[in-house]
Amino acid sequence: MARSSTLLAVLALTGAVVLVPSTPAVSAVEPEPPVPVAEPDVQAERTWTSGFAGNAGNGSATVHDDGSVTMTAVDGKIAESEDGFLYYSTEIDASTENFTLTATFHVDEASAVDNQGGYGIIAVDSFQPGSKNHRYFNSAASTFARQTDPVSGEFRYGTPGGRFVSGYTDPSDVASTARSMRDSAAFDWDFKSDLQTPTNTNPPKIEEGDTHTLTLRKSNTGFHAWMDGAVEDEVIAYSPEMLEQQSTGTITVGVFVGRKLTVTASDITLTTVHPDDDDPATERPWTVLEPDVRLASTATTSASVYDAWFTSALRGHLTLLRPDGEVVAQDLPVEKVVPTVVPVPLDDGTNHLTAVFTPLPAAEQDLGDHVRLSSEDPVRREVTIEVRRYGVPGDALHVAPDGSPDGLGTRASPLDVATAVAYAQPGQQVVARGGTYRPTSKILVDRGNDGRPGEEIWFMSAPGELAVFDLSASPDGGFDLRGDHWHFYDLEVTGAQGRQKAFAISGHHNVVERLHTHHNGNTGLQITGYDTEPRSMWPSHNLVLSSESHHNMDPQRNDADGFAAKLTVGPGNVFRYCISHHNVDDGFDLYAKSTLGPHGPVRIEHSVAYRNGYLTDDPDEQSPQSGKGFKLGGESIPLMNELHNSVAWHNVTQGVASNSSPDAVVTDVTTYDNHANNLTLSTSTHPTTDYRVSGFLSASPRGADVVSLRGQDDTVRTATSNYLDGRNVAGTAVDDSWFTSVDTTVRPTIADDGSVDLHGLFELTDAAPADTGARLLPNPDPTVVVVGPEPGAGSEPVDPVEPVDPTDPEVPGDEGPGDEGPGTEQPGQPTTEPVDPADPTVPTAVGDGAGRGGATVDVADGTAAADGRAPRLAATGTSPAPAVAGAALLLLGASLLVLRSAQHRRG
């Protein structure tokens, strides 16, 4: 006899969790064979409960007489790293019950839905109701939530599909980078694909009034999800044991809603069947991988010898050929995802090359379960690289709003921005004439489009003029800085479309100075890399200097910060002399994600954050989300981010918050009247904390400061230099007389020297203790800019020096040809003063090769270099230009003073 049951459970809820068993309200419908026949179960009733799962704690549920359940979620999130939702559920015996749960959902209210909202049916491995710490659990869901296209990597929000989370084996309060969503997929990738708003091209596909029926089934094959009865579009996770890794014996299953949504679930029907009576298991189908290779660096360059990056999703060997069959490089090893760097001699003009990739045999590929290659034969891909130059190093290439790709780069014949950026040489400036630029696509500084230590490429407004970049017509954002050793100076960037970045940095050793970014549909400036790339390629040693970011807001009002360095960043990134205000989400965001693990520590210094979370100065206009001044982490990930000599006031929530990261260094910080509290240091799930705080001044607190320590001595509240809740451990209270002014109508500005001028606001007087609070001082090393000559004006063009690999151990960093030591002016470059190489808090001007990421080879025998660096290839019969050529070139331009700056001293 088939052992199965059908049950509709109804629960009356009155605030607390209440369990009310019910009798079936819907009869079982016998399916046609070969699906097992449902017969009455020996259980007359099944107990259901409601509660909060994972990272959620606010909402309500109401059960109606007809058995439907209306659920409202205020917080929580359905995300790529952790989950939280309001849950209405029951338990299944994993060993004796396969199940099918179906419910019809009506969206009652979705006016505030954002990219982390969702609803549907979900089964979870480990459910600890009401505990936000227990947020890392395996799950299977038929749901409206974020979905990612497995081919393109594009993501869409609030899209219906099967969402399957696996990989957790520890208890559900332990984060893990092993989390996987391998089997997740949309039912229909084009579902509401034309849904857009004036400010958002990718809004959640959840609208008020939507009605859909979702189904989740567990079988001997695994977990199945489909929508509106379309079983032919089901998404399957081929792992019936995936929800028995953290807990055994039972699976929790039910309906849910997460984050700023109200839905009503009706016709909730649960059918169970014994595994022995269910269909036999079906084997997972094979995933077929097509071998391929691509050029992963710029296809435009000024270099006569260019480091071309090639990547593949597979391991193998690369050979590079010219059209006549000449071998440029042969049988170079290729590692999965990691770029193989090939120095290629190029001719001026168009260069045609053929990349031949031969994959290793499938047995050597680590392909994973039920993945195979379509072929092990070589594949050929045509590559075109364009070489062009305007002038020589030391020249200034002029661009204008009406510039042309046919221009000469002079004032009289300016270039367009894209052309100047594509072909700028190390040591040159790109000088943007004043006016408004309206790009129709992002301004890409691609990988391999690099300056060099001491020969940075500058992109700047012409002195006395201002280049304004209006991004409202660009569908993919503004500046995308993937190259190394660039210096951006004195630009205004505004109008980026919803969820498009205004200024993104994923390269290394870059400086962005005097950037004014505002009224964008995403974060004003963000340092972040790509989670598909190795950590060695995550952006490092970038400096954001003397910049202001304000009134940035994404369409869902929860993800646009003033400044951010988060998720995928390497070491050495610094924000200095920066002002962030009126941004929705936060002022400065250093968020980390549990699925990615720790990122490199970030330092913020001599900066201010105020009124973040507010859209204007009207106290009634505020974000329903975070609004932190300085957010120093996330998701209980140790990071050891640093905040030094900075000020935060009138932010919607905290002035300074660890945001659940268990560690941080906070020194000499002033906070005043932040609207939840001035300081919160606590962690959700990490077992120990390491908060290092001194000189913290919490003035005019609205809420109590939170310092929650685990396994560390309390050196925070006991340090006499820390004034928490308005007083220190000795009982000395903070007084307004400690400040020159507390008039918060005063607005800080970037001073002429590049420092932050508070105009008296929160500046400490002699009445304040000397060992507490922030003292923002003038910048001792202001930048002075002088524009270089136009192309052709200073000298006859000469062939540039071939690119120098800064990771080459035979090339001594800044002491290259023509460098006569500190203080010597080089054409097109600032004066560089000595740097303390032991200072870990600031970027260094000397390239360390971080992020070049190449599979490196010794040409003589084709083996990888032991030190992880990419030596020059000599297999083509060419060699680098002699050092004397570089010296001659630098001496040629030595009389052309282009830039002087002491700012590059990183101390």
C-alpha angles and dihedrals in degrees: 000000000000110000109215142127142199119213137172109198122202123192128192108212127195107177100286123067107279126181117211118171116212141191122249114280097183125054122233115256114215109233121216119262138292085047107082115262116251114230131176113286124226086242112087092187140024123203118237128188139185129220145127120286123203122328098007135094111156129075144073141241130207125190117209130211092254091059097256120132125215112204128188120192120194100177140005124089142233098220145153093257111029139003140220130174148143106267134201105187154146135205129259126202101239095203098049106025133065108178149195119208120188129178137166115229127203118192105226100175130011106148092122100034113140140185093286098051124107148146141194141089121327138177119199136198099217123019120188103175117221097007115118089190090067097070103122108084139137113252145174120207146173098208156139104248142112113317129190127210106234093212105044099023089230115146132208128193129232091010120152117245149108111296115193125179120190140154101078116123101155123078115291094258091065118088119219138186087213089082109127134189094184098141098041116119142152119259088224118007091201094055106141089342090157092057107117138146130212089261103031130051092183110042123160110279090231118109134174110266096029113143121190137156116227128193132195121187134183114205137162086271096054136262123336129195130187141154136229093359094297096138089165088070095050121142115217134201104203097213118090090181096053092106095049099068102089098029130017133213100027140052122200116221134175148110123298147180128200136195124355098346137115117201136167117219115202137171090034103186125181122188124181132192132182112254090235089060096042128092115286117261120275118218119244111261119242121263109218119211120204112215111237143155131201142187104256098186136062120306091205123065146153093216125111088204111036130190103228117196120214124187138184137180088230138055119252145102132297130212121184120205138184120227091262091055096258110152113236094177131354135209097345112176115251121201123200111278094341111113120246107218116215120183104217125192107225137194123224111270126019119356119194118202136170121220113204114196121191113190121219115247115284091251089065097047106078088226098168132225116339095352122128139169121255088218142348092214121116118268125211125213125184116228128193122196121184119209120199137151136198112198123316137293108295094039125117116230110210122217129182138184088258095039120138136219084232093057125114098228093250129122090254094045108029124186126232115256097251094054095046092049092047095054105028112133127222107273095028131114128224103210115197113207116226119276141072120305117200108191118192093209136021121289102243124201095187131207111284093026092113144154119211135239105286090008103070121167111239127210110189148148114260108263111269091016132082128222111209118195112205106194098184092110096046115095094196105043136253133289115010106188109192096147129088133244100021125143118205115194138185104350135146117216123185146147102045111170122250114301092358116122117242095203122005126182121197099150132083138257095013129147124210109189132179094001114166107197121172147149094025127149092238140018114329095228126000132183108204140133135203124285090213090066130074119267091250087070097051110115115273142177096018121151125207107195138184094347136144127210124182147150093025113152133167119217093260093046095230111088113042114103131179093236129358139181104176152132100015112026131132128216130299103035113148138186112200131175093000132151122206124180143150094018124145111235110019142329098237119005123194096170124170129197126221094223090057100039125213122348125205117290114265127207126213117188141168090007140125136217123189140163094003111163089038121098094201137357089275105110090214092060104075139133117263086220137065115313097180120166099214115011108191104189146321151230096029092290118150108236110147093217116179133226117186136177096347140134133224129183141161096007115155095246125003130356090213124013135173086207089215097311106134097223143041141149112233119175134169098354129157120207125181132186099332106177103241098025140310099246137022120177112172142119131219106210111357111110097220138032133211108189113166110193132166135157093019113162115196107185130182093359118197096190132024117276112245122222109167112177131190122194096343133102113256100252090147103068094029096055109100091214091064117084108193122178087008099304142061130241090271090058097251108149127218113246130197087235086075088073131066088220139358094186100129093191084079111095125210119231139192106262126224090260092053097254126119114266111204092185089224096310110139090345106152121243128208087268090071120086111261094230100057139067136015125303110189107203133186119280108260092201111046120180119249117195128201119178117235127229124286118260108284095011101097104035145341113285114263132187109275123239113270113257114279116219105227089204092060105112089213093060108075102218114241092003093082128141112311095015107131095182136270115343095024110129116229122195111270095005141099125245108267118212125201117289128208101238091198093062104106096184101074137047118264123229091222116090115239097182093247110163098013082112097180128159093243125210142189103229094212095065105006095240125138117264112253094225094053094245130130111238122198117275115236096177092104093061094249128112135198117279113268117267090244089066090059091046091051092050093050092047089050091059097036091100092054105085105201108159136007121190138155090186093093089076097106099201 
